[in-house]
Every structure is written in structure tokens, then in C-alpha cells.
Amino acid sequence: MATGDGGTRTTFAGELKDAVSARAALLIIGVLALTVAFIASYAGAFHSPKPRDVAFAVVAPPQELGRLVAKLDGMRGSPLDARPAGSRAGAVQQLKDREIDGALVVDPRGKQDELLVAGGSGSALSDALQKVLAKAEQAQQRTIRTTDVVPADPQDARGLSSFYLVVGWCVGGYLCAAILAISYGARPTNGRRAVIRLGTLLVYSVLAGLAGALVIGPALGALPGSVVALWGLGALIVFAVGATTFAFQGIAGIVGIGLTILVVVIGGNPSAGGAYPYPLLPPFWHAIGPALPPGAGTWAARSIAYFDGRAVTGPLLVLAAWAVIAAVLTLVFAALSVGRGATERSEPRQ
């Protein structure tokens, strides 16, 4: 038993109920679930990276090409998705267009072949390809030399700068939206407020996109590529994530912030292809990564930095879809909230 300020005795259960409300308990349980999901997602994605069906071209004399493609394609564990290429120049162009992740060029007159990689796509993938091909070549009593046709910048450690840049933009997007939403209550009370919040988020997105592009490029020299293109990409990422936060809050109130963390941080970051590019991720993360903002953003940032902006249409459409659909849902749920409030006010009290 405990004595309250007025001399009234209260039980421990009463003190507990007063200190931790039912709402707080539910939120704590939700945080616990997010914690477990965070650990499971990151450990699941990163604990055992292995190449799976890496898009891989083979250049070889016609009489050997079919046999070699079948042999590489049928390796145990299916690390490669091998296909023929007509020439070394053609394979190099496919790498630059991001259609393949590596290529083997067989020397018909010697015992040393050439492995072509694109380090700008992530050094972890290049390293994995070298190990796979070294083992395959050793079995044929041949050796390989590696040529990086799209190398990462020396200041871009292991090709991770684009991923860190996108993660920063995503964090800025959902934090800005969360602050705007909770400052006047978790649910938008009217359409006008929702429009103002989206407009504020848009201004913030433009500024955050520019700041990120300037810091990662001119300030740190950590990522090459067009500052203007990265600026536009950053603005789109920040707005898409921020608008998604608004939409989730319209659906679930303050819990919507947790839903954003679940989608963007717990699901999106480990599947983004940053630390380990898509072909090194387990099937689940490989499948969801391109459809989430961190994955689409990381792919597009690498394309801008190292591949002259090639192969960005799909990722930009993904980000645009998140931005547009989330903004529309934000307005819809704001209107529904107003409608519910008007109905509740018009109902007679019992």
C-alpha cells in the first residue's frame, strides 16, 4: 500500500495505472514490435549475403559460347544469370546501361580471361563476382583479371555515399512531416490545414534536396554527378517520404509515424541495395527493395553519379507514385476527418 498526497492510500496497481496509461502501454508494445522487426529485418538482409542470379554477360568464341553460358548459368546455388554477348564493347555498354552487373570476356588465344565489373553499383557486388569467377576459372585451369569499367569515386568508400545520402533525405522527410503533424494534433482537422502542411513539406523538400546535393558533392566530394539532378532527386525523395508520413497519420493518428518507420526504415533501408546491392540480398528483400523509397532513391542516385543518369525511369516513377498517392490520401483523409467531426457535433448527446 502507498499513501497519496492527500493521505489516501492507493494500491500499486493504481499507481501503475496512473503512471502508465493504457494508451502509453499500447504505444510501448508497438515500439517493442518495431524493435524486434528492426533487428529481424537488418539481420535477415545482411547476415549472409550471397550472389543470386546476377545479370551476367559472356563473350566467347562462337563454338564455346553456348557451353560456357550453360555452365555458368547452372552453377550450384545459381549465383549467375548468364547470357551471351556479341562483343566486349557490347558487354561494356550493357554495364554502363545497368542492364547487367558483370561480364566475362574469354581470351581464345591464352589462359587469362577478363572479368568486367561496375564498381559504381557497389563494391560488394564486384567483390562477390570476383570470388565466383575465380572459382569457376580455377576449375578450368584458367585465371582472370578484373577491369572496373565504371569505378566508384576514390572519395566514395565502397560506393556507399549514395545510400547514406538517400537515408538522410528519408529521415528528413518523415521527421519534418511528423513535426508538422503533431504540432497541431496527429490528425489533420481540415483540408486547408492539410494543403498548408503539404505546401510546407514541398518547400522543405526543395531545400533539403539542395542541401544534401551540395554537402555530398561540392562540400565533401563524396559523390560525383550532376548537383542539379541530385537536387531534384532529393526533393522528390523527401516529399515522397514526408507525404507518406502524412497519409499514415491520417489513417492511424500518431501510430502512423510508426508505420512510416516500419516501411521506410525497417523495410526500406536494408532492402535498398546500399550496403549490399540487390543480387546479394535474400529473395524477400530483393523483391521489396525497388518498390520502396530508399531502394528507388539509392538506385537513381548511383545512376546519376556513375551512369550518366541511365536506367532511372523506373525508380523515378516509383518515387513519384509514392509522392502523388500519399498526397492524395492525405487530402482525402483530411476531408473524411472533417466529415466525421461534423457528424459527431450534429449528433444529440444521450
N, C-alpha and C positions, 0 to 999 in steps of 0.2 A: 504493500500500500504506500501511496505517496500523498503528501499534503500540498494542495494548491495554494495560490497566493491568498485566497480568501479563507483559508483554513479548511476548505472542503477536501476530503480525501478522494483521490482518484486512483483507479487501478492502472497497472502497467499497460493493459490493453487500451485503456482510454488515452493514456499519454502517447502511445504508439499511433493511435488513430489521429490524434491531434497533430503529431509531428510529421506523419507521412500520410497524406490524404490518399484516397482510392485512386484519384487521377494521377498523383505522383507515382504511386506504386505501379500503375499500368505503364506509365512512361519509362520507369526504371526497367520493367520487364522488356519493353521494346528495345531499350538501349542494350540490354543483355543479349537479346536476339541479334541485334546488329553487330555486336562484338563477336559473337560466335560466327556469324555469316562472314564478317571481315576476315577472320582467321582462316575459315574454311576456303574462302574464295582465293585469297592470295597464296595460301599453301597449296591448294589444289592446282592452281595455274602454274606455279613456279617450282614445285618441289622436284620435278623430274622432267625437265624439258627434253624432248626428243623430236627429231625431224620426222614429219609425216606428210607424204605426198607433196613434197616441194616441187614446184613447177621447174622442170629442168630440161634443157635442150642438149642434143647430142649432134656433134658434127664429126662425121667419119666417112671413109671411102664407101661408095655405094654397096660393095659386096659385103661389108662388115656392119653397115648401119643398122639394119633390121635386127640382127642378132644382138648387137650391143644395146640397143634401146630396150629390147625384151629382157635382157639380163639385168640392166639397171632398174627397170620398172618392176621386176619381180624379186628384188632383194628382200630378204627377211625383214619384217616389220614395215615394209613399204615406205622407206624414207623418201623415195623419189617418185615423182610423176613424170617419167621420161617421155620425150617426144623428139622426133628428128628435126634438124635444122639444115638448111641448104648450104650455109657457109658460115665462117667465123664472123664476117661482117653482119650477117643476118642475125646471128645469136647476140652479138653486141647490141644491135638495135633493139632486139626484144628485151634485153636487160634494161636499156635506157627508157623503154616504153613501159616498164614494170609489168610486162607480160609473163616473164619468167624470173626466177630468183638465182639461177646459175646455169652454167653450160660447160660441157666437156668437149674440147677440140682434140681429136685424135691425130697424132703425127704418124702418117703412114710410112715414113722413112726411118723412124727412130723408136726409142723406148720411153721417151718422156712426152707425156701429153700435157695439155694446158687446161686448167680449171679457171673459168671466168666467173667472177662474183661482183656484187654491187654492195660495197661496204656502207653506202648511204642508206641502205634499207635496214641496217642494224648489223653490227659486227658479230653478234651471237649466231646469226644465221650463216654468215660466211664461215665462221669457225666450225660450225656443225657440218657444213658441206665439205670442208677440207678433210675432216675426220672420216666421213662416209666414203669419199672418193679415194682417199689414201688407202683405206682398207680394201676397196674394190680393185684398185690398181695393183696393189701388192699381190693380190691373188692371181693376177695376170702377169706377174713379174715385170710390172711397169712402174714408173714413177710419175708424179705430177708436179707442175709448177703453177702457182696461183697468180692470176692477174686481176687486180681490182679495177674494173673499168669505170666505176662510179664511186670513188673513195670518199669516205667521210672527211670533213674538215679536221685538220690536226687539233683544233681547239674544241672539237665536238667529241668528248670522251665516249667511245663505244657507240656513237650515234644516238645518244640518249637526250640530247638537248631539245629536240623537237617534242619528245614525250613530256619532259619537265615543263616546257613552255605551255603545252596544252593542259596539263594538270593544273598549272597556275591559273589559266583562264577559266577552267571549270570551277575551281574553288572560288574565284572571284565572282562568278556568275551566281552560284547558289547562295553565297554569303550576302551579296547585295540584295537579292530577292528576299532572303529571309529577314534581313533588317527592315526592308521596306514594308513587308507584310506584318511583322509582329509589332511594329511601332504603333499601329492603329488597330491591332487585333488581327488574329490569324486569318479570318475570312474577309475578303473584300465586301463592303456593305452595299456598294452600288457600282454601276457601270462606269460612272465618271471617275471614281477612285481607281478602278482597275485600269482605265485608259491612262490616267496620270502615272500610275506605277509602271506600266509598260513603257510609256514615253521616257520616264526617268531611267529605267533599265536600258533603253536604247542609247541614251546619251552616255551612260556609264560604260556600255559595251564598246562604243566607239573609242572612248578614252582609254579603257583597259586594253583594247586591241592594239592601239598605237603604243601605249607604254610597254607592253610585252614585246612587240616587234622591235622597238628601239633598244630595250635592255638586252635582248638575246642577240641582236645584230650589232649595231654600231657601238654600243656601250661595252659589251663583253666579247664580241667577236666569236660567240659560241656557235652561231648558226649562219651559214651563208644564205643567199637567196634574196628575192625582192622584198624590201621592207614594206612596200605598199601592199603587195599580195598577202604577206603575213598579217599586216594590219587588218585587211578585210576579213581574212580567215578568223583572226582573233575576235573581232567584233561579232561575227556570226556564232562562234562557239559560246562566247559569254552570254549573248542574248538567248541562244537556244537553251542553255542550262538554266539561266535565270527564269525564263518563261516557263520552263518545265517545273521549276520550283513553285511558281505562282499557281500553275494548274493543279499540282498535287495538293497545295494548301487549300485550293478551292474545293477539292474532293474531300480531304481528310482533316482540315484545320492544321493545327501545329504539328500533327503527326506527319503532314506532308513533307516537312523538312527531312524527316527520317526516310521517307520514301525516295526523296531525291538522293540522299546519301546511299541508299540501297542500290539504286540504278546507276548512278554516276561513279561513286567511289568504290563500292563493293563489287558491283558487276562490271563497271566500265573500265576502271584503271588496270586491273590485272589482265583484262582481255584486249587491251588497246594495242598490243603489238609493240610496246615500248621496250621494256627490258628484254623480252623475247618476242620476236616477230611471229605473226600468225602461224606459220608452218611448224613452229616449235611448241605451240600450245596444245593442251588436250582438246578433244573434239568440242566439248561444250563451250569453252572459252573461245575457241577458234570460230565457232558458229555465231556467237552473240557479239563479238568484238566489232566487226564492221558496221553493225546496226546501231551502236551506241555512240554518243558524242565523243568520248575520249578516243575511241578507235578510229572513227571517221576523221577526227581532227588530227591525230598523230600521222595517219597515212597522208593526209593532204599537206601537212607541214613538211614532211620529208620530201614529198613530190615537189613542193615549191623550192625547198632548199637545194636539192640534189638532182632533180629530174626535169628541170625546166617547166614545171607545172603540169607534167603529163599525168594521165590517169587520176584526175581529181574530180571528174564529173560526178561519179557515183558517190563519193564521200560528201561532196558539197550538197548534193540532193538529200542525203541523209540528214545533214545538219539543218538544211532549210526546212525539211519536213518536221523535225523536232521543234524548230522555232515557230513555224506557222501554226501547226496543230496545237501546240501548247498555248500560244497567244489566243487562238480562237476559244479554246477550252476555258482559259482564264476569264474571258469576257462572258462566255455562256454561264459559267458557274457564278459569276458576279450577278448576272441578271436573275438567275434562279434564287440566289440568296436574297435579293430584294423582294422577289415574289413570295418567298417563304415568310419573310419578315412582315410583309403587308398582310398576308393571310392570318398570321398569328395575332397581329394587332387588331384585326377585324373580328376575330372570334370572341364571343362573350365569355367572360370569366365565370367559372362554375362556383 
